[in-house]
Structures are given as C-alpha cells and as structure tokens.
Amino acid sequence: MIPLQVPFAEKDEAKALGARWNPAQKIWYIPEHLADQTEQFGRWLPSEQGEQGDVSTIAASPLSESAVPANDQEKGISLSQLMFQVQSALRQQFQGGIWVRAEIANLNERRGHLYLELSETAESGQPIATSRAMIWQSQAGRLLSQFESVTGVALQPGQTVLLLVEVNFHEKFGFSLVVQDIDPSFTLGEIEANLNKIRQQLKQEGLLEHNKRFALPMDFMRLAVVAPPNAAGLGDFKADADRLHQLGLCEFLYFYASFQGDKTETEMGLAFDNVMALHSEKPFDAMIVIRGGGAKLDLNPLNCYALAKHIAEAPLPVLTGIGHERDNTILDEVAAVRFDTPSKVIAAVRHQIVTSAQTARQHWEQVQHLSRRFLDRQKQQLQTAEHSIQQQALVWVHRHQSVLTPWMQTVHEQARAKVRHQAYELAQRHQLVQTQTRHRLAMHQQSLRQYWERLHQAPEQILQRAKKHNKQMIGYILSAGPKTQLSRGFALVRDAHGQPVTRAEQARHQSQLAIQFRDGTVKALPLDE
C-alpha cells in the first residue's frame, strides 16, 4: 500500500484514477494492482523533502500574538501556528535519535524509500499504539543489508524491531518517525518470536508434525467446522457446503467460537472439546478451522500453544483456511492440510467428493467391463473344457472297454463254472434232504399211529373213571344233607322267619329261635352272657 496526500477538494479526482481510502488509518493510498502506475498519482506522492518539511519557511512566517488584532486573538490562533508550536515543542523535547521498540505492521517500498507502519500490541493482541515511519533511500540499502546479513531474514511485517528514530512532525502531513538505524539483535517480531517458541515446544513434545500423519480422506461424508459466527469467510464456505449437504453428499456440523480477543483461547478450546465429544460417538472424517479475511494483527490470538496442541493431538485430520495467503499461524503449521482461504477449503472438499464419485463410477464401470470379460472367458473356457471332457470320456470309455472285455469273458466263464459247481452241490444236498426227510417221516408216522391208538383207548378209560367218580360224589352229596346231619346228632337253628342262624352274634339279636332236632323242633330264647 502506497500512501497519498490528497487534499479534500481533489479526492474525487484521485478516486477516479483508482486511489482508495483507508478508514482505519484515514489516508488515501494506491492499491497493489496499481503499484506500477504511480506516475498518474505523482502530485499526491509525498517526497522526502515534503515529508521532512521545510521548517525554515514555516518558522519565518508564523504570526506572533502581537501581529494579530485583539479581536482576532480572542478567537484563537491559526492552525498553522498550532502545528508550528507542536513542531517546536517536539524538537525541543526530542533532540537527536531515540531507540524505540515496535512491531512492523506494514511495509512498502516506493522510489527506493521504505514506508513503515509501526504498532505496539497488548498481551491480548489488541493494538495500543501506531505510527508512521520511513527509511529514506540514502539509508535503506545499508540498513536492510546489515539487518539481513546479521539476522538471516529480510525486514518484513510481523517483526518486532529496535529502531533508532528521529521524531518528525510536519504541519501538513502530521507525525512520523525517520529511521536512522536498526538493531539487528531484534531479528523477529513479537508474533514471530512467540510462534518460534511454540514451534520449539511442540517439536520437543513430538506434536509439531503429529496431525500430519493423517492423509486427506478419500471421501468426505461428515465434517466438523469451527468458525467465528457471521464471518465473511464462513458465508463463502457455506454457499458450497449447504449445496453438498442438500444433495446428501456430506453432512456439516458447525461449532462457533471467537477468533480474536481475550475469549479466543477459551471459546475455541471449548469448540474443539465439543467436536471431540461428538467424534467419539459418531466419527467425523475431518475437522475444518476457517476464519476468512481480517488484519494481520488479528491473527495473533490464534498463535496459542493450547489451541495448537488441541489440533496436533486431534484423532482426525484437521484442515485450516484461516484466510491469509501469505501469513501463517501456528494452527496452520500443525494442521494436516493448510489452505489459504475458506473458499479453497470447501473447493478441495467438493473436488474430493466429485473426484471420489467419478473414481467410484469409473471403478464400477471397470468392474462391470472386467466382469463381462471374465464371464466371457469363463464361458469359453467351460465350453472348451466340456468339449475336452466329452472327448476324453469317449477315449477313456473305449480304452477301458478294450481292457474290460477279456475280464468280462473271464468273469463269465468263472461265474458259469461256479454256478455248475453250486448246482451239483445243491443237487446232492437236495437228495440228502429228501432221504433224511423220508426217514423222519416214517418215524413220525409210527409215533402218530401209536398216539392214535392211545387216543382211541384213553376216552373209554376216562369215561369209566368219570362215571365211577360221579357215583362217589353223588353218594357223598346225598349223605351230606340236613337229615343225615340231624340223624348224626347235629341240630339246625332257625330265626323267627325260618332262616338258618349260623353265628352266635346273629342269634343274640333274635327275639326267638327254633332249634330242629332229628325227632322235632324246640322253641328257645337267646341268653345274654
């Protein structure tokens, strides 16, 4: 950025030529794409003499209080008088050079002169002081060469340097510092020194390259995105991410945190913890950290050891798109893959998804093609094998037929001989069976005749014995009747109804008993014992 000194009345003309207004620094400047066309802005370019100012002219011309009418004195002094008094006071207060520590926020070279923007930042990363400075062409070559030879690096933004400066104040161009010398012992700026310290600590712990062990996923299905809310880069990112999400190609989960200010470390650390908690339940393919745009000084809160360690130890690849093409943060250095901007991150994701889909389609088509070729070859091989098997089968059948024919004849002859032998033995056994059978039949026939004779004689004998036995039984039965028993001296006891009483218990319960003897019946009463 090349600063310009454009009067208010000429701002439209400068703007028409391409000049731009910086509201933060409140100066007009030539943008980088017009840096090679400075001639058309020549009348607004500050010269060395103009920057230093012609003090003698101004000193000789101010109006003293005695030259101003009394009525004008009451209304104050002129602006030029005030600026001259400020200039005089500064020269009296700051005589000679002063060593100043500051960080180079910006640096431009024009016509051999170097124009610097110096700043000082608080521990929180917020700028607390800024000033313009310049190194004139007569000093620039010597100072830059000496600085680079001692430190090994060129003078550049982001470095904290120790400068020998002269205080300069111009009534038209304002306050600036003219650099007379640079102390080479201040080789890096505060940001770079902090980065170097964090790098060394991470390197000692083996974490600097730890996340780079993850290769970029072949496909993206689920991504965690850590970004500041309402960031310009986030809008560019979501324009493509939402399209991929709507098509069902990739799921994006957003975790918002501040990327500048005092809360950066706390909020980003909490966002990383939330990502890891969800990752343990349902893994993400990668974590994306994006920011997009902004001043270089705003990057300083990201150069934090705790945040870098979070990313280095993450169990998944981390992709960064902080939004500075030339400026690195420690988060970029420890991440698996660094992109310049959020748009490039989502472009890489989209490209990987499209490439994976195309590759999968190509592989599928290749599989189909190779499968068809394989099936065709297998069919051809099967047909060839079938034909070969048929031919070989015929050859084997013919060969074995020729071998088996003599064996078949031998088997037939042996079988016929065996059959004849068995038939002869069977005939002999049949004759033996017939002989033995006739002999046994004769014996059984004789036994049967004997049994037949016995059967004819036995019924007559049995009948005679039965008749005799019956007579005996009849005589016994007749001799066992009541009359017989009465004649032998026994008596017959009957109840009132004429039924026989055979037990004493039964007799005790009768009201009257009848006792029959051989020669008559006697009535009796039962007696209790």
GUSE-273737 format. One line per 2 residues: for each residue z negated, x negated, y negated of C-alpha. Coordinates in steps of 0.5 Angstrom, whole numbers, plus 500, padded with zeros to 3 digits. Layout:
N
Z/X/Y  ...;
END
This chain:
529
500/500/500  502/497/493;
498/500/487  502/502/481;
499/503/474  503/510/472;
501/513/465  499/520/466;
506/522/462  510/518/467;
507/521/473  513/526/475;
518/520/474  514/516/478;
513/521/483  521/523/483;
522/516/485  517/516/491;
511/514/489  505/517/492;
498/519/489  491/517/493;
486/522/491  480/518/494;
482/511/490  485/515/484;
491/511/484  499/511/485;
502/507/490  508/505/493;
508/508/501  510/503/506;
517/505/507  519/504/500;
516/497/500  522/493/500;
525/498/494  519/495/489;
525/494/483  525/501/481;
518/501/480  518/495/476;
515/497/470  509/500/473;
507/494/477  501/490/475;
503/483/473  498/477/474;
497/477/466  497/484/466;
491/484/471  487/479/467;
488/482/461  490/479/454;
483/478/452  484/475/445;
489/480/443  483/485/444;
478/481/441  481/480/435;
483/488/434  477/492/435;
474/496/430  467/494/427;
462/499/425  463/497/418;
470/499/418  469/506/421;
468/511/416  461/514/416;
463/521/418  467/518/424;
461/514/426  457/520/428;
463/522/432  462/516/437;
466/509/438  473/509/441;
475/508/448  478/501/447;
471/499/443  467/501/449;
471/498/454  471/491/450;
464/492/449  463/493/457;
468/487/458  464/482/453;
457/484/457  460/483/464;
463/476/461  456/474/458;
452/477/465  457/474/470;
459/467/468  463/463/473;
464/464/480  459/469/485;
459/468/492  460/476/495;
460/478/502  464/484/503;
469/487/508  476/488/507;
478/495/508  485/494/506;
490/488/504  497/488/501;
502/482/499  507/483/493;
511/478/490  506/472/493;
500/476/490  495/479/495;
491/485/493  485/487/497;
480/493/497  473/491/499;
468/495/501  461/495/504;
458/500/509  451/502/511;
449/502/518  451/509/519;
458/507/518  459/510/511;
462/506/505  457/505/500;
461/500/495  468/499/494;
472/494/489  479/492/488;
480/484/488  486/480/488;
488/473/490  494/470/486;
500/467/488  497/460/486;
491/460/490  494/465/496;
497/459/500  492/454/500;
486/459/501  490/463/507;
492/457/510  485/454/510;
482/460/513  487/461/519;
486/454/521  478/454/521;
477/461/524  484/461/528;
485/468/525  489/471/519;
486/474/514  486/482/515;
483/488/514  476/489/518;
474/482/517  467/481/513;
468/475/509  464/471/504;
469/470/497  468/466/491;
470/471/486  470/472/478;
468/478/475  474/481/471;
474/488/467  481/490/463;
480/496/458  486/499/461;
486/497/469  479/497/470;
474/493/474  477/488/479;
475/481/482  479/475/482;
478/471/489  477/463/487;
475/461/494  474/464/501;
468/461/506  471/460/513;
465/461/517  466/468/516;
471/469/521  471/476/523;
468/482/519  462/486/521;
466/491/525  470/485/529;
463/482/530  460/488/533;
466/489/537  466/482/540;
458/483/541  459/489/545;
465/486/549  461/480/551;
455/484/553  460/489/557;
463/483/560  457/480/562;
455/486/566  462/487/569;
463/493/566  469/491/561;
474/492/566  471/497/570;
474/503/569  481/500/569;
480/499/577  483/507/577;
490/508/577  493/513/573;
493/519/577  500/521/580;
499/528/578  494/532/573;
491/538/576  484/539/572;
483/535/566  476/534/561;
478/533/554  473/530/549;
475/531/542  472/533/535;
472/540/533  478/542/528;
481/535/529  488/535/527;
490/531/533  487/536/537;
492/541/535  498/537/536;
494/536/543  493/543/545;
500/545/543  503/542/549;
496/543/553  496/550/552;
503/551/555  502/547/561;
495/551/562  499/558/561;
504/555/566  499/554/571;
500/547/572  494/544/569;
487/546/567  484/543/561;
476/544/559  474/542/552;
468/538/550  467/538/543;
463/532/539  463/529/532;
467/522/532  464/520/525;
457/520/522  450/519/525;
451/524/530  457/521/533;
453/517/539  448/523/541;
454/528/541  459/524/544;
454/522/549  452/529/551;
459/531/552  460/525/557;
454/528/561  457/535/561;
463/532/563  460/528/569;
456/534/571  462/539/572;
466/533/575  460/532/581;
461/540/582  469/540/582;
472/533/580  477/532/574;
483/528/575  481/524/569;
477/525/562  481/524/556;
478/522/549  482/524/543;
481/524/535  487/523/531;
488/520/524  483/518/519;
481/512/515  480/505/519;
472/505/516  471/512/520;
472/508/527  466/504/526;
461/509/529  466/509/535;
464/502/536  458/503/540;
455/500/546  452/506/549;
459/510/549  463/504/551;
458/504/557  459/511/559;
466/510/559  466/504/563;
462/507/568  465/514/569;
467/515/576  474/517/574;
480/514/570  479/515/562;
485/516/557  484/515/550;
488/517/544  484/515/538;
489/516/533  490/509/531;
497/505/533  494/498/530;
487/499/530  483/498/537;
476/501/538  471/499/544;
472/505/547  480/504/547;
478/497/551  474/499/556;
478/506/558  483/505/564;
489/507/559  490/507/552;
495/511/548  496/510/540;
495/518/539  493/524/542;
500/527/542  502/521/546;
496/522/551  499/529/552;
506/527/552  504/522/558;
500/528/562  506/532/561;
511/527/563  507/525/569;
507/532/571  514/533/570;
515/527/574  511/529/580;
514/535/580  521/532/580;
519/527/585  516/532/590;
522/536/589  526/530/591;
522/528/597  522/536/599;
530/535/599  530/529/602;
525/531/608  530/537/609;
536/533/609  533/528/614;
530/533/618  537/536/619;
540/530/620  534/528/625;
535/535/628  543/534/629;
542/527/632  537/530/637;
541/536/639  547/531/640;
542/526/644  540/532/648;
547/534/650  548/527/652;
542/527/656  543/534/659;
550/532/661  548/525/663;
542/528/668  547/533/671;
552/527/673  546/523/675;
543/529/679  550/530/683;
550/523/684  543/523/687;
544/529/691  551/526/694;
547/520/695  541/523/699;
546/528/703  549/522/706;
542/519/707  539/525/710;
545/527/714  543/522/720;
536/524/719  537/531/720;
541/530/726  535/526/729;
530/531/727  535/537/730;
535/533/737  528/531/737;
526/539/735  530/541/741;
527/536/746  520/538/743;
522/546/744  524/545/751;
518/541/753  514/546/750;
518/552/753  517/548/760;
509/547/759  509/555/756;
512/557/763  507/553/767;
501/556/763  504/563/764;
505/562/771  498/559/772;
495/565/767  499/570/772;
496/567/778  489/567/775;
489/574/773  491/577/779;
485/573/783  481/576/778;
484/583/778  483/583/786;
475/581/785  474/586/779;
478/592/784  473/590/789;
467/591/785  470/597/782;
470/600/789  463/598/790;
461/601/784  465/608/785;
462/609/792  455/608/789;
457/613/783  458/618/789;
452/617/792  447/616/786;
448/623/784  446/626/790;
440/622/791  438/623/783;
439/631/784  434/631/790;
429/627/787  429/631/781;
428/637/785  422/634/788;
419/632/782  420/639/779;
417/643/784  411/638/783;
411/639/776  411/647/777;
405/647/781  401/643/776;
403/647/771  401/653/775;
394/650/777  393/648/769;
393/656/767  387/659/764;
385/663/770  385/656/774;
380/653/769  376/659/769;
375/659/776  373/652/776;
367/654/772  370/653/765;
369/658/759  374/661/754;
371/662/747  375/667/742;
373/670/735  373/677/733;
381/677/733  381/675/740;
384/668/737  381/662/741;
376/657/738  376/650/740;
372/647/735  364/648/733;
365/648/726  370/653/727;
365/657/731  359/656/726;
364/660/721  365/666/725;
360/673/725  361/674/732;
364/670/738  367/673/745;
366/668/751  370/669/757;
368/667/764  371/668/771;
368/674/772  367/677/765;
366/677/757  360/676/754;
359/677/746  355/672/742;
353/670/735  353/663/733;
347/659/731  345/654/726;
343/647/727;
END
